[in-house]
Amino acid sequence: MALEQDIADLIKSADRLTDTVDHKIQSIQAELNAKKAEIDSRLTAKEQAVEGKIAQFQKALPLAPNTLSDTKHFAQICKDVEPGTAVDVLKAHAAPWSTFFWGGSGGTATVTKLNLSQLEEFGLAPNAEFQRRGIGSKGAVGELFYGSNYNVLVFDVEINQPSERNANEGLLFVLNQGCHTFVGWDRGEFLTQASCWVNVLEHSGSITFYPSQNRSAAIAVGGGDEKLGWQYKHSARGGWGGCHQPLFRGLGKMKVAICLPYVGTGDHGNNMIWADSIGHPYSHVGPTIQGVN
């Protein structure tokens, strides 16, 4: 009996020791969790402070001229028709703009140029973000936007014939504007940026619109943007690429509006910027655009 009692006492002692160790482990773990939460909180605060400094710096960057021409009024798009008239996309472009289906791709596409008084008529009324950041206030009778004077393009595109190289996608290039040469394409430690406002009205299939691509940082607009209203899209990269080649890629249908496309140096982040025409950063009066490549 004595041996059995000793064994029982030993088991109880072991259980008490286990409980003590478990409690100590739990206490240490709680302290570690509290310390981790404190460190995470400090790191988050520091990250937010750094992001705030970056945002302030981006806002303070000088606004570089737009390296694209004719991006305010799109004077050379649908130039011989009244605003609100849909024109075959291949016939609507004139220098400095160009457009083409590539590699055997095919389909149908029109582009319609609108002035700001026509936005509501075409289902493009400014949402809260666009109203706050990209367009002036309405006039007393509702037809004006104070201080705003630019046009909007609406592309209505269907690509139903893929390219010869890829059975899953066709390619329609729009709003192309030249292939400038520099020290070397995809070279340079400086930053370049691209931005625009877009509004996806309809979408089906795999088609994606790239309002900026190749020469400048890529911006992609797809089915996930449908019915979201006006959005400010932007992107940045190191150096310049090749040609300025916005395009529709994939198969399907898409109806999308675009205005105020910008390509320039720097990186202003999500700060809405825009400047028109090379050498004329704050004016819609740019260099002669006829014959510009």
Stockholm file with secondary structure:
# STOCKHOLM 1.0

chainA/1-293         MALEQDIADLIKSADRLTDTVDHKIQSIQAELNAKKAEIDSRLTAKEQAVEGKIAQFQKALPLAPNTLSDTKHFAQICKDVEPGTAVDVLKAHAAPWSTFFWGGSGGTATVTKLNLSQLEEFGLAPNAEFQRRGIGSKGAVGELFYGSNYNVLVFDVEINQPSERNANEGLLFVLNQGCHTFVGWDRGEFLTQASCWVNVLEHSGSITFYPSQNRSAAIAVGGGDEKLGWQYKHSARGGWGGCHQPLFRGLGKMKVAICLPYVGTGDHGNNMIWADSIGHPYSHVGPTIQGVN
#=GR chainA/1-293 SS CHHHHHHHHHHHHHHHHHHHHHHHHHHHHHHHHHHHHHHHHHHHHHHHHHHHHHHHHHHHSCCCCCSSSSCSSCTTBSTTSCTTCEEEHHHHBCTTCEEEEETTCEEEEEEEEEEGGGTGGGTCCCCHHHHHHTSCCBCTTSSCBTTCCCEEEEEEEEEEECCSSCTTCEEEEEEECCCCCCSCTTEEEEEEEEEEEEEEEEEEETCEEEEECBSSCCEEECGGGBTSCCEEEEEEEEEECSCBCCEEEESEEEEEEEEEEEEEESCCTTSCCCCCSTTCTTCSCCSCCTTCC
#=GC SS_cons         CHHHHHHHHHHHHHHHHHHHHHHHHHHHHHHHHHHHHHHHHHHHHHHHHHHHHHHHHHHHSCCCCCSSSSCSSCTTBSTTSCTTCEEEHHHHBCTTCEEEEETTCEEEEEEEEEEGGGTGGGTCCCCHHHHHHTSCCBCTTSSCBTTCCCEEEEEEEEEEECCSSCTTCEEEEEEECCCCCCSCTTEEEEEEEEEEEEEEEEEEETCEEEEECBSSCCEEECGGGBTSCCEEEEEEEEEECSCBCCEEEESEEEEEEEEEEEEEESCCTTSCCCCCSTTCTTCSCCSCCTTCC
//
